[in-house]
Amino acid sequence: MKTKMEERYGAVVLSLSGNVMGGPDVAEFSDLLHKLLDEGKKNVVVDLAGVKFMNSSGLGMLISGMTTMTKGEGTFALANVGEKIQSLLMITKLITIFKTYDSVDDATEALKN
């Protein structure tokens, strides 16, 4: 998994690409979110457009990320959720937990309010 970070409209956009399989990526992702909170950056959008595959460990990483941001009084949203990941979220009923948006622009706009 590769992660690209950019700031846009008061939110930090984390663009993930490749396969999200957990493992060492989980610690890196968690450390990154804690660092953002320490810097006072509380709005995070995870752009999943480049993700080819995600397993249960990858889902766990997203759940952990959302928990980290919520505990830090921040917000956590998913954007560009592909069909496969969307069905994974629906099967696991996590679709009711995550804020999901069709695009990064939609997500950053929603987090501004």
MDTraj code that builds the backbone (N, CA, C; nanometers):
import mdtraj as md
import numpy as np

residues = "MET LYS THR LYS MET GLU GLU ARG TYR GLY ALA VAL VAL LEU SER LEU SER GLY ASN VAL MET GLY GLY PRO ASP VAL ALA GLU PHE SER ASP LEU LEU HIS LYS LEU LEU ASP GLU GLY LYS LYS ASN VAL VAL VAL ASP LEU ALA GLY VAL LYS PHE MET ASN SER SER GLY LEU GLY MET LEU ILE SER GLY MET THR THR MET THR LYS GLY GLU GLY THR PHE ALA LEU ALA ASN VAL GLY GLU LYS ILE GLN SER LEU LEU MET ILE THR LYS LEU ILE THR ILE PHE LYS THR TYR ASP SER VAL ASP ASP ALA THR GLU ALA LEU LYS ASN".split()
xyz = np.array([
    [0.0845, -0.1181, 0.0000],
    [0.0000, 0.0000, 0.0000],
    [0.0888, 0.1240, 0.0000],
    [0.0520, 0.2196, -0.0818],
    [0.1211, 0.3479, -0.0842],
    [0.0249, 0.4552, -0.0355],
    [0.0788, 0.5543, 0.0321],
    [-0.0022, 0.6642, 0.0842],
    [0.0549, 0.7961, 0.0360],
    [-0.0327, 0.8796, -0.0191],
    [0.0065, 1.0138, -0.0622],
    [-0.0782, 1.1120, 0.0194],
    [-0.0151, 1.2155, 0.0710],
    [-0.0873, 1.3101, 0.1559],
    [-0.0864, 1.4489, 0.0939],
    [-0.2034, 1.5137, 0.0973],
    [-0.2115, 1.6541, 0.0556],
    [-0.3184, 1.7230, 0.1386],
    [-0.3038, 1.8519, 0.1557],
    [-0.4046, 1.9276, 0.2289],
    [-0.4922, 2.0001, 0.1297],
    [-0.6228, 1.9934, 0.1560],
    [-0.7176, 2.0550, 0.0652],
    [-0.8379, 2.1072, 0.1441],
    [-0.8630, 2.2349, 0.1364],
    [-0.9821, 2.2966, 0.1968],
    [-0.9986, 2.2616, 0.3446],
    [-0.8916, 2.2716, 0.4201],
    [-0.9027, 2.2473, 0.5637],
    [-0.9077, 2.1007, 0.6023],
    [-0.8834, 2.0127, 0.5083],
    [-0.8807, 1.8693, 0.5378],
    [-0.7506, 1.8100, 0.4842],
    [-0.7082, 1.7015, 0.5454],
    [-0.5928, 1.6274, 0.4953],
    [-0.6473, 1.5100, 0.4151],
    [-0.6061, 1.5012, 0.2899],
    [-0.6503, 1.3923, 0.2028],
    [-0.5382, 1.2892, 0.1962],
    [-0.5702, 1.1678, 0.2391],
    [-0.4757, 1.0567, 0.2319],
    [-0.5200, 0.9665, 0.1184],
    [-0.4451, 0.9663, 0.0101],
    [-0.4787, 0.8837, -0.1055],
    [-0.4052, 0.7510, -0.0935],
    [-0.4814, 0.6428, -0.0798],
    [-0.4227, 0.5100, -0.0697],
    [-0.4237, 0.4455, -0.2075],
    [-0.3204, 0.3665, -0.2358],
    [-0.3175, 0.2943, -0.3626],
    [-0.2563, 0.1567, -0.3415],
    [-0.2909, 0.0657, -0.4313],
    [-0.2415, -0.0711, -0.4211],
    [-0.3376, -0.1573, -0.3410],
    [-0.2826, -0.2551, -0.2714],
    [-0.3626, -0.3451, -0.1900],
    [-0.3529, -0.3041, -0.0434],
    [-0.4675, -0.2923, 0.0224],
    [-0.4721, -0.2559, 0.1638],
    [-0.4923, -0.3856, 0.2417],
    [-0.3811, -0.4366, 0.2953],
    [-0.3817, -0.5699, 0.3553],
    [-0.3451, -0.5697, 0.5037],
    [-0.3349, -0.4534, 0.5648],
    [-0.2957, -0.4496, 0.7053],
    [-0.1453, -0.4669, 0.7188],
    [-0.1026, -0.5493, 0.8148],
    [0.0399, -0.5717, 0.8371],
    [0.1106, -0.4452, 0.8820],
    [0.2341, -0.4226, 0.8318],
    [0.3105, -0.3052, 0.8757],
    [0.2439, -0.1729, 0.8373],
    [0.1568, -0.1762, 0.7356],
    [0.0868, -0.0538, 0.6939],
    [-0.0012, 0.0016, 0.8057],
    [-0.0526, -0.0862, 0.8914],
    [-0.1431, -0.0438, 0.9985],
    [-0.0718, 0.0519, 1.0929],
    [0.0483, 0.0162, 1.1358],
    [0.1238, 0.1016, 1.2279],
    [0.1585, 0.2349, 1.1627],
    [0.1997, 0.2311, 1.0362],
    [0.2333, 0.3554, 0.9654],
    [0.1117, 0.4474, 0.9555],
    [-0.0038, 0.3889, 0.9212],
    [-0.1270, 0.4660, 0.9069],
    [-0.1663, 0.5277, 1.0415],
    [-0.1601, 0.4464, 1.1463],
    [-0.1940, 0.4942, 1.2808],
    [-0.0998, 0.6060, 1.3246],
    [0.0305, 0.5876, 1.3028],
    [0.1281, 0.6908, 1.3396],
    [0.1014, 0.8208, 1.2654],
    [0.0668, 0.8097, 1.1378],
    [0.0376, 0.9276, 1.0564],
    [-0.0833, 1.0035, 1.1123],
    [-0.1894, 0.9310, 1.1477],
    [-0.3089, 0.9957, 1.2024],
    [-0.2793, 1.0628, 1.3358],
    [-0.2016, 0.9963, 1.4216],
    [-0.1661, 1.0580, 1.5498],
    [-0.0827, 1.1846, 1.5287],
    [0.0068, 1.1808, 1.4311],
    [0.0886, 1.2978, 1.3999],
    [0.0008, 1.4138, 1.3519],
    [-0.0982, 1.3823, 1.2667],
    [-0.1889, 1.4870, 1.2183],
    [-0.2660, 1.5489, 1.3341],
    [-0.3151, 1.4645, 1.4251],
    [-0.3877, 1.5169, 1.5414],
    [-0.2964, 1.6058, 1.6263],
    [-0.1720, 1.5635, 1.6463],
    [-0.0761, 1.6431, 1.7238],
    [-0.0522, 1.7791, 1.6603],
    [-0.0632, 1.7849, 1.5267],
    [-0.0437, 1.9107, 1.4542],
    [-0.1729, 1.9926, 1.4455],
    [-0.2806, 1.9414, 1.5075],
    [-0.4075, 2.0131, 1.5068],
    [-0.4890, 1.9934, 1.3800],
    [-0.4514, 1.8946, 1.2992],
    [-0.5243, 1.8667, 1.1747],
    [-0.6264, 1.7574, 1.2037],
    [-0.7524, 1.7966, 1.2105],
    [-0.8550, 1.7057, 1.2606],
    [-0.9503, 1.6505, 1.1551],
    [-0.9438, 1.7002, 1.0336],
    [-1.0317, 1.6496, 0.9274],
    [-0.9502, 1.5652, 0.8306],
    [-0.9846, 1.4361, 0.8221],
    [-0.9114, 1.3450, 0.7342],
    [-1.0078, 1.2790, 0.6363],
    [-0.9699, 1.2834, 0.5093],
    [-1.0436, 1.2135, 0.4035],
    [-0.9499, 1.1078, 0.3466],
    [-0.9950, 0.9837, 0.3463],
    [-0.9165, 0.8757, 0.2884],
    [-0.9715, 0.8483, 0.1486],
    [-0.8892, 0.8763, 0.0485],
    [-0.9275, 0.8566, -0.0912],
    [-0.8905, 0.7139, -0.1317],
    [-0.9928, 0.6338, -0.1619],
    [-0.9715, 0.4927, -0.1942],
    [-0.9716, 0.4643, -0.3443],
    [-0.9656, 0.5686, -0.4262],
    [-0.9737, 0.5506, -0.5724],
    [-0.8668, 0.4560, -0.6258],
    [-0.7478, 0.4582, -0.5672],
    [-0.6379, 0.3776, -0.6180],
    [-0.6248, 0.2397, -0.5543],
    [-0.7205, 0.2054, -0.4671],
    [-0.7117, 0.0759, -0.3975],
    [-0.7696, -0.0342, -0.4851],
    [-0.6866, -0.1373, -0.5088],
    [-0.7304, -0.2495, -0.5917],
    [-0.8009, -0.3560, -0.5092],
    [-0.7495, -0.3827, -0.3889],
    [-0.8025, -0.4891, -0.3051],
    [-0.7881, -0.4509, -0.1586],
    [-0.8844, -0.4931, -0.0774],
    [-0.8768, -0.4694, 0.0663],
    [-0.9268, -0.5948, 0.1371],
    [-0.8499, -0.6415, 0.2358],
    [-0.8950, -0.7568, 0.3132],
    [-0.9461, -0.7110, 0.4499],
    [-0.9764, -0.8056, 0.5377],
    [-1.0330, -0.7703, 0.6679],
    [-0.9344, -0.6896, 0.7528],
    [-0.8054, -0.7156, 0.7373],
    [-0.7056, -0.6368, 0.8106],
    [-0.7047, -0.4921, 0.7625],
    [-0.7238, -0.4736, 0.6322],
    [-0.7340, -0.3389, 0.5769],
    [-0.8561, -0.2661, 0.6305],
    [-0.9678, -0.3380, 0.6400],
    [-1.0883, -0.2793, 0.6993],
    [-1.0635, -0.2421, 0.8443],
    [-0.9950, -0.3308, 0.9145],
    [-0.9614, -0.3033, 1.0549],
    [-0.8775, -0.1776, 1.0679],
    [-0.7874, -0.1570, 0.9723],
    [-0.7034, -0.0377, 0.9729],
    [-0.7899, 0.0885, 0.9589],
    [-0.8909, 0.0828, 0.8707],
    [-0.9803, 0.1980, 0.8539],
    [-1.0640, 0.2218, 0.9792],
    [-1.1116, 0.1136, 1.0405],
    [-1.1902, 0.1271, 1.1642],
    [-1.1042, 0.1896, 1.2740],
    [-0.9824, 0.1411, 1.2862],
    [-0.8893, 0.1955, 1.3851],
    [-0.8615, 0.3430, 1.3577],
    [-0.8446, 0.3773, 1.2293],
    [-0.8210, 0.5165, 1.1920],
    [-0.9373, 0.6063, 1.2293],
    [-1.0582, 0.5575, 1.2043],
    [-1.1770, 0.6355, 1.2398],
    [-1.1849, 0.6533, 1.3920],
    [-1.1542, 0.5473, 1.4663],
    [-1.1562, 0.5538, 1.6121],
    [-1.0531, 0.6546, 1.6633],
    [-0.9343, 0.6508, 1.6060],
    [-0.8286, 0.7450, 1.6445],
    [-0.8739, 0.8889, 1.6233],
    [-0.9294, 0.9173, 1.5073],
    [-0.9729, 1.0543, 1.4768],
    [-1.0899, 1.0960, 1.5657],
    [-1.1832, 1.0059, 1.5903],
    [-1.2992, 1.0381, 1.6745],
    [-1.2540, 1.0689, 1.8175],
    [-1.1645, 0.9861, 1.8705],
    [-1.1124, 1.0109, 2.0066],
    [-1.0379, 1.1426, 2.0140],
    [-0.9746, 1.1822, 1.9035],
    [-0.9027, 1.3090, 1.8980],
    [-0.9916, 1.4254, 1.8590],
    [-1.1231, 1.4029, 1.8657],
    [-1.2246, 1.5033, 1.8316],
    [-1.2117, 1.5500, 1.6872],
    [-1.1731, 1.4578, 1.5999],
    [-1.1617, 1.4881, 1.4583],
    [-1.2679, 1.4157, 1.3785],
    [-1.2587, 1.4286, 1.2476],
    [-1.3520, 1.3602, 1.1586],
    [-1.2732, 1.2748, 1.0606],
    [-1.3375, 1.1683, 1.0147],
    [-1.2741, 1.0702, 0.9273],
    [-1.3765, 1.0296, 0.8232],
    [-1.3416, 1.0473, 0.6968],
    [-1.4363, 1.0146, 0.5899],
    [-1.3657, 0.9361, 0.4803],
    [-1.4430, 0.8588, 0.4059],
    [-1.3910, 0.7819, 0.2931],
    [-1.4456, 0.8427, 0.1643],
    [-1.3614, 0.8503, 0.0626],
    [-1.4038, 0.9027, -0.0670],
    [-1.3637, 0.8051, -0.1768],
    [-1.4364, 0.8115, -0.2869],
    [-1.4091, 0.7264, -0.4035],
    [-1.4052, 0.5781, -0.3668],
    [-1.5061, 0.5351, -0.2933],
    [-1.5138, 0.3951, -0.2521],
    [-1.5589, 0.3127, -0.3723],
    [-1.4712, 0.2271, -0.4202],
    [-1.5015, 0.1445, -0.5371],
    [-1.6085, 0.0402, -0.5078],
    [-1.6543, -0.0224, -0.6146],
    [-1.7630, -0.1200, -0.6044],
    [-1.7298, -0.2364, -0.5103],
    [-1.6092, -0.2911, -0.5223],
    [-1.5698, -0.4056, -0.4377],
    [-1.5651, -0.3669, -0.2909],
    [-1.5059, -0.2533, -0.2622],
    [-1.4949, -0.2098, -0.1226],
    [-1.6321, -0.1694, -0.0698],
    [-1.7133, -0.1077, -0.1550],
    [-1.8502, -0.0712, -0.1162],
    [-1.9277, -0.1964, -0.0738],
    [-1.9173, -0.3043, -0.1517],
    [-1.9899, -0.4263, -0.1169],
    [-1.9326, -0.4877, 0.0106],
    [-1.8015, -0.4768, 0.0312],
    [-1.7394, -0.5237, 0.1549],
    [-1.7946, -0.4467, 0.2746],
    [-1.8079, -0.3159, 0.2596],
    [-1.8637, -0.2331, 0.3677],
    [-2.0103, -0.2686, 0.3941],
    [-2.0829, -0.3007, 0.2889],
    [-2.2244, -0.3360, 0.3052],
    [-2.2400, -0.4725, 0.3729],
    [-2.1609, -0.5703, 0.3294],
    [-2.1683, -0.7050, 0.3880],
    [-2.1364, -0.7012, 0.5373],
    [-2.0358, -0.6216, 0.5730],
    [-1.9935, -0.6139, 0.7135],
    [-2.0752, -0.5124, 0.7935],
    [-2.1685, -0.4455, 0.7269],
    [-2.2532, -0.3421, 0.7869],
    [-2.1738, -0.2188, 0.8337],
    [-2.0498, -0.2085, 0.7894],
    [-1.9677, -0.0929, 0.8242],
    [-2.0083, 0.0310, 0.7459],
    [-2.0897, 0.0118, 0.6441],
    [-2.1384, 0.1248, 0.5646],
    [-2.2164, 0.2228, 0.6531],
    [-2.2732, 0.1699, 0.7633],
    [-2.3502, 0.2544, 0.8553],
    [-2.2587, 0.3302, 0.9513],
    [-2.1328, 0.2901, 0.9591],
    [-2.0379, 0.3512, 1.0521],
    [-1.9572, 0.4627, 0.9860],
    [-1.9101, 0.4358, 0.8638],
    [-1.8249, 0.5319, 0.7935],
    [-1.9067, 0.6379, 0.7207],
    [-1.8507, 0.7585, 0.7158],
    [-1.9038, 0.8622, 0.6272],
    [-1.8376, 0.8382, 0.4925],
    [-1.9179, 0.8115, 0.3897],
    [-1.8608, 0.7871, 0.2570],
    [-1.9122, 0.8907, 0.1579],
    [-1.8246, 0.9289, 0.0649],
    [-1.8576, 1.0298, -0.0354],
    [-1.8108, 0.9827, -0.1722],
    [-1.8794, 1.0313, -0.2753],
    [-1.8469, 0.9917, -0.4118],
    [-1.7133, 1.0475, -0.4601],
    [-1.6730, 1.1602, -0.4034],
    [-1.5472, 1.2215, -0.4473],
    [-1.4786, 1.2895, -0.3290],
    [-1.3517, 1.3197, -0.3452],
    [-1.2763, 1.3916, -0.2436],
    [-1.3365, 1.5300, -0.2246],
    [-1.3758, 1.5943, -0.3346],
    [-1.4364, 1.7284, -0.3235],
    [-1.5640, 1.7257, -0.2399],
    [-1.6492, 1.6241, -0.2623],
    [-1.7717, 1.6121, -0.1829],
    [-1.7382, 1.5952, -0.0351],
    [-1.6380, 1.5130, -0.0068],
    [-1.5991, 1.4866, 0.1328],
    [-1.5429, 1.6100, 0.1998],
    [-1.4527, 1.6802, 0.1325],
    [-1.3928, 1.7996, 0.1942],
    [-1.4970, 1.9082, 0.2142],
    [-1.5904, 1.9186, 0.1215],
    [-1.6998, 2.0157, 0.1347],
    [-1.7856, 1.9837, 0.2565],
    [-1.8177, 1.8560, 0.2748],
    [-1.9008, 1.8132, 0.3872],
    [-1.8288, 1.8349, 0.5213],
    [-1.6993, 1.8147, 0.5233],
    [-1.6246, 1.8294, 0.6487],
    [-1.6072, 1.9759, 0.6881],
    [-1.6213, 2.0667, 0.5915],
    [-1.6107, 2.2103, 0.6217],
    [-1.7264, 2.2552, 0.7098],
    [-1.8406, 2.1891, 0.6933],
    [-1.9626, 2.2326, 0.7633],
    [-1.9728, 2.1749, 0.9019],
])
top = md.Topology()
chain = top.add_chain()
for i, resn in enumerate(residues, 1):
    res = top.add_residue(resn, chain, resSeq=i)
    for name in ("N", "CA", "C"):
        top.add_atom(name, md.element.get_by_symbol(name[0]), res)
traj = md.Trajectory(xyz[None], top)
